[in-house]
Amino acid sequence: MNSILKKIRQSDAFNQENRIPYTKAVLLMSLFTFTFLGTEFLFVDMISRIVSGNQSVSAQNYALGISVIGFVLYPLFCRICKGKLQSAITFGAAILSAVCLFLICRYSTYTLTMCMGLLLFLILGAFGSAVFYKTLCLLEDNTYIARLTGVSYMLGILFQIANNNLIHTATFEAGILSSFILLLAVMLIRSENNSIVPAFSKEKTNEDSGESGNGSLKIAVVLILFVTLLTCIFSTLDNAVTLVHAGGTVDIGQWPRILLALSGLAAGFVFDIKNRKYMGLVMYCVMVLSTICIVVLKFGGSFLVGLIVFYLSTGFFAVFFTSGFMELSRHMRIPELWAGMGRAVNNITAALIANPVLALLSYDSSIAVIVLVLFLFVAVSTVAVVYTFQKKAFAEQLITDATNTVSEKEKVQKFMELFSFTEREAEVFGCLVNTEDSVQAIAENLYVSRRTLERYISAIYEKTGVKSRVGLLNLYNK
C-alpha cells in the first residue's frame, strides 16, 4: 500500500513539474504580444506628431515589413552564433531596443524617429521568431497548443489595455516597454540553456523523411497562401471599421479591445477540439462572417455590429495563424524559421495591402469593393478546401510512417508525437494496443485508480478520433 501511495505522489509531482514549462511558454508569448503591439502603438503615436496621417500609416507599414526580416533572420542567427555569444547578442539587442524606444519618444526629426523605429522592429521580429521556437522547445509536443496561444494572446492584449489606460506619458511608457523587452531577453537566454529538445530534432530514418517531408512542405505552402488571403479579408474589414471611426461620429472607447482578448481565449479552446481537427473549418466560418460584414459596412450598415465582428474575428485569426504554423513547424527542416512564419506572413501582407485597400474603400463606388470581396471569398474558399485535404493527407501519411517503424516502442512514440499524447497517455496507449489486459488490470499495473485511467483513455479517444478500444487497435494496426 505504501509503495502505491509513493507511486501516486511521484506521478502528481511529475504533473506539477509539467505545468512549469507551460507557464513559461505562456509568459514568453504574452510578453512578446504585449511588447510588439505596445511598441507599434507608441511608434505610430510619436511619428504622427511629426508627419501627416497618411505618412504615419506608411511608417507603420514599413515597420511591419521590416519586422518580417527579423523573423526570417533568426534561424541564420541561431546557426552562426552559439552559446555565450548568442546570449550576449540577445541581451545587447534588448538594450539597443530600449535606446531606440527613448529616441522615438523624443521625435526630434522624422528621419531619426523612422530609423530608430525600423531598427527596433527588426529586433522585435527576431525576438518574435525566437519566442515561438522556444515555446515549442518548452512544450515538447503539440498538446493544447492553440489553447496556450489563445491564453497568451489574451494576456498580451490585457497588458496593453492596462498600459494604455494607466500610463499617459510617452517616456514612462517607453520605460515600461523597455523593462518588458529586457525581461523577454532574459527569459530567452535562460531557455537557451535549459531548452527541452522537441520532437522534430529527434533522429529520423530515411523512410520517415521521404513522403512525410514532401507532405509537410506542401501543406506549408498552402497554409502560407491561406493566411495571406485571410489577412487580405481581415485587413479590409479593419480598414472599413477605421474609416467609419475616422469620421468622428462614433467613439469606440476601450471595451472592444477587451472583446478582442476574450475572442483570442475562446479561439484557443475551440480550435483545440478533437486535436485541432476542425481548426481550418472554424476559421473559414469566421472568414465568411467577416466578408459579409465588409459588404454591410460599405452599404452603411450598423457600425457596432461591424466592430464586434471585427474584434471577434481578429482574435480567432491571430490564434489560427500562430498555432497553425507552430504545429506544422515540428515537421519542417528549419523549425526556427517556420515556428514564427504565421506572424511574418500576416505582417508582410498587412503592410503591402494597407494603402491600396484603404484607397479602394475610400471610393464612392461600392461595386469595386464588392468585386474585390467576392474575389477574395472565392480564392479563400478554394484554398481552404485544398488546405483541409492536404492536412488530412499529411496526417494519414504520418500514421503510415508510424506503422512502418521497426519496434513497438518506436511505433508508440510515433503515435505520441502525431496525436500529441502526454507521457502518461502514451504509456496508457501502449497498454491498450499491446496487451489484452482489462481496464482494471491496466490501472493496477500503472498504480492509478480506475477512474483516473478512464480519464486518460477518454483523452486518447478524443485525440485519435476513435470511440472504442477496437477502433484504437484498428488505427494502430492500419
N, C-alpha and C positions, 0 to 999 in steps of 0.2 A: 504493500500500500504506500509506503514512504517513497519507494522508487517511482511509482506512478505520479505521485504529487510532485516529485522533483522534476520529472519529465514535463509535466504541465507548466510548472514555473519557468523552466527553460524555454518552452515554447512561447509563453507570454513575454518573456524577456526578449526573445528574438523578434516578436511582432512589434514590441516597443522600439527596438533598435531600427526596425524597418521604417518607422514613422519619421525618423530623423532625416534621412535623405529626401523624403517627400517635402518636409518642412523647408529644408534648404532650397529645394528646387522651386517651391512656391515663392520664397523670398527673393531668389535670384530673378525670376521672371517678372514679379510685381515691381521690383526696384527698377528694372530696365524699362518697363512700360511707363512708370511714373517719370523717370528722368528724361526719356525720349520725348514724351508728349509735353512735359513741363518745359523742356528746353525749346521745343518747337514753338510753344505759345509765347515764351519770353522773347525769342528771337524775332518773331513776326511783330510783336508789340513794339520792340525797340526800332526795328527797321522802318515801321510805318510812321515813326516820328520824324524820319528824315526824308522819305520819298512818298509818292502818291500811292493810292490803294492798289492800282494795277501793278506797280513795281514791287509792292510788298508781296503780292501773290506770286510774282515771278521769282522773287528771292526765296520764298518758301518752297517753290518747285525745284529750284537749284539745290537747296539744302536737302530735300528728299532724294533728289537724284544722286548727289554725291555720297549720301549715306549708303547707297547700294554698292558703291565701290568699296566701302569699308566692309560690308557684308562679304563680298567676293574675295577681298584680300586676306581675310582672316586665315583660311586654310594654308595660304602661302606663308604667312607669318608663323604658323604652327610648325611648318616643316623647316624653316630657316632658323628660327630661334627656339632654343630648348632651355629647360631648367631655370637657373637663376637669371639668365639673360632675358628670358621671356617674362619672368616676374618683374624684373626691373623696368622693362619697357612698358609693361601693363600699368605699373604704378606711375611711371613718368607720364604716360598718356593721360592718366586721370588728373595729375597736377596741371598738365597743359590745358585740359578741358576747363579746369577751374579758372585759369588765367583768361581763356577765351570768353568765358561767361562774364567776367567782370569788365573786360574790354568792350563786350557787346553792350553792357549796361551804360557805358559812357556815351555810346552812339555819337562820337565826335565827328566822324566822316562816314559817308556811305561805303567808300572803298574798304576802310579798316573794318567796319562792322560786318560787311559782307564776307571779307576774307576770314575773319575770326569765326563767323557762322559756318562757313564751308569746312574749315579745319575741324571745328567742333563736331559737326555731323559726320564727317569722315571717321573720326574716332568712335563716336557713338554707334555707327554702323558696324564697326569691327567688334565693339563690345557686345552688340546685339547678337552677332553670329556666335561669339564665344558663350554667351548666356544660353542660347538654345542648345548648343552642342554639350555644354557642361551639365545642363539639365538631363539630357539623355544619359550621360555617364553616371549621374547620381541615381537615376531611376532603374537602370539595367534592362527594363522591359517596357512594353507599351501599355501596361495595365492602367486604365483610367487616365490616359494622357490628355484627353480632351477635357476631362473634369479638372485636372490640375491646371490646364491652360485657362479655363474659364474662371477658376478661383483667383489665379494670378492676375488676370485681366481686370477682374472686379476690384481687387485691392489696389492695383495701379491707378485706376480711374478715381477711386475714392480718395487716394492720396493726393491726386491732382486737384480734385474738388476742394479738399481741405486746404491745400496750399494756396489756391487762388482766392479763397474766401478769408483766410486768416492773415495772409501776407499781402501788403499793399505797397511795399517799397521794392523797386526793381533790384537794388543792390542786396537787400536782405534775401530776396527770392533767389538771386544768384548764389548767395552763400548756402542756402538750403540745398539747392540742386547740386552744388559742388560737393557738399558733405555726402550726399547720397551716391554721387558718382565715385567718390573715394571709397565708400563702403562697398559699392559694387565691385570695384577693382580688387579690394582686399579679399572679398569672397571668391572671386575668380582665381586669384593667386593661391588661396588655400585649397580650392578644389583642384587646382593644377597638381598639387602634391598628393591629394587624397582621393582622386577620382576613381570611380569604380569602372572597370573595363566593361563596356556594353557588348551586346550580342553580336554586333556587326564586325567586331575586331577579332572574334574567335576564328581560329584557323579553319578554313573550309576546304573540302575536297574538290576535285575538278568537276565531279558530277554536280555539285551544289552551285558552282559558279557559272554554269552554262545557261540553260533556259531561264532560270530564275534571275540571272544577271541581266539578260536581254529584256525580260519582262519588267524588271524594276525601272530600267531606262525608258521603256515605252510609256509606262504609267506616269513617270516623272514628267515627260514631255507633255502628255495630255493634261496633267494637273497644272502645269505652268500656263497652258493655254486657257484652261478652265478658270484659274484665278485671275488671269489677265482680263478676260471678258467680264467676269463678275465685278472686278474693280471698275470697269467702264460703267456698268449699271449703277453701282453704289456711289461712284463719284458724280454721276449725272444727277442722282437723287440728292446728294449732298449739295451740289451747286443749285439745284432747283429750290431747296429749302433756304439756302443762303441768300438767293435773290429776293425771296419774299421777305426774309428778315431784314435785309439791307434797305428795304423800302421804309423802315421805321414805323410801320403800323402795328407790329407785334413785338412784344418784349418776352423772350423765351425764358429769361432768368436762368437759374441753376438746376432746377429739378429734372429737366430732360437728361442731363448727364448722369444722374442717379439711375434713371431708367436704362441708360447705356451700360452702366456697371452691372445691373441686375440681368440684363439680356445676355451679357457675356457669361455670367454664372449659370443661367438657365441653359445656354447653348452647350456648356461643358457636360452637364448631366444628360441632356437629350442626345447629344452625339455619341456618348459612351454606351448607349443602349445596344445590347447584342454585339458588344465588342466593335462598335463603330460601323456596323453593317449598313445602317441606313443614313449615315452622315451625309453622303452626296445627295440623297433624295430629299432630306430635310433642307439642305442648303438650296436645292433647286426650288422648293416650295417658297422659301423666303425670298428668292430672287423674283419669282412670279409676282408675289405681293408687292415688291418694291417697284417692279416695272409698271404695274397698274397704277401705283401711287404717283409715279412721274407724270403719267398722262393726266391724272386727276388734278395735280397741282398746276400743270400747264394750262388747263382749262378753267382755272380759278376755283378749284375745289378747296375743301377745308384744310387750312394750314396746320391746324392742331393734329389732324389725322396724319398728314404727311410727316410731321415732326415725330410723332410716336412711331410710325413705321420706319422712319429713317434710323432712329436710335436703336430700335429693336433689331433691325436687320444688320446694322453695323456691328453690334456685339456678336451676333451669330457668325458674321463673315470673318471677323478678326480671329475668333476661336477656330474657325474652319481652316483658314489658310495657314495658321500657325501649327496646329496639331496635325493637319494633313501631311505637311512636309516633314515634321519631326517623326511621325510614324514611319514614313517611307524611307527616311534617311538611314535607318538601320540596315537597309538592304542595298545601299549605294556604296560605290568605291571610295568616295570622299565625303564621309558623313559630316565633317566640319563645314562643308560648303552647303549641303542640302538641308541641314537642320534649320537654318535661318532663311532658306530660299523663299518661303512664303512671304515674309516681311519685305524681302528685297523686291520680289515681283510686284507686290502691292505698291510699294513706294515709287518705283520707277514708272509704273503705269499711271498712277495718280498724278505724278509730276508732268508726264508727257501730254496727258489729255485735258488737264485742268483748264488751260486757256481756251483751246478750241471748243470744249463743251460749254464753258461759260459764255462764249461769244454766240454759240448756236442758241442757247436758251434765252439770250437777250433779244433775239429777233422777234418781231411781231407775229410772223407766220408760225403757226403750230404744226403745219404739215411736215416741215423738215425734222422737227423734234419727234413726231410720231414715226416717221420713216426710220430715223436713227434707232429709236427704241425697239421697233419691230425687228429691225435687222439684228440688233444685239440679242433680242429674245430668241430668235431662230438660231443664231450662232451658239448661244449658251445652251439651248436645248439639245442641239446636235452633239456638242462636246460633252454635255452631261451624260448622254446615253453611252458615248464611247468610253468615258471615264468609268462608268458603272461596270460595263462589260470587261474593260481592261483590268479593273481591280479584282473582279471576280475570277478572271482567268489567272491572274497573278497569285491569288490565294490558293487556287486549286493546284497551281504549279508548285507552290511551297509545300502543300500536302503531299504531292507526288515525290518531291525531293526527300521529304521526311520518311516516307515509306521505303525509300531505296537505301537507307543507311544500313550499315552492317550490323551493329549491335542494338539490342533492345534499349540500352541506356541512352545511346545516341538518338534513337528514334523518339524516345520520350522527351529528350532535350529539345529536339526539333519542334515537337508539338508545343512544348513550353514556350519557345520563342515565338512560334506562329500565332498562338492564341493568348499570349501574354499571361500565362499561368504564374502564380506566385510559387515560391519554393515548396510550400506546403501543398498547394493544389497539384503541382507536378508529382509530388510523392503519392497523393491520393489517386491521381490519374494512372500512375504506373501500377498501383494495386488493382484498380478496376479493370484494366485491359490485359494484365499479365498474370492474373490469378483468378481462381473461381471462388475465392473466399466470399462469405456473406458480408453484408454491411457491418454487422455486429463484430465479426471476426476481424475485419479491417480496422475497426475502431479500437479494438483491444490491442492489436499489433502496433498501432500508431500512438497508443496511450492517450486517446481523446475520447470524449463522450460520443454516443451515437448521434445526439442532436448536433454537436459540433461538426461531426463528419458529414452529416446530411447537408449542412450549410455549405461545406466545401464542394460536395457533389452537385448541389444546385448551381453554384457559381461556375463549375466546369461545364454543366449542361448549357447554361446561358451563354458562355463564351464560345462554345463549339456549335451551338445551334441545334443540338440533339435533345431528345426528350426522355431517353432511357439508356440503360447500360448497353442494351443490344445495339442501339443506334451509335453509341460511342465506340463499340467494338467494330462495327461496320466502317465507321470513319477511319479508325486506326488501321484497319487491315485493307483499306481501299487500294 
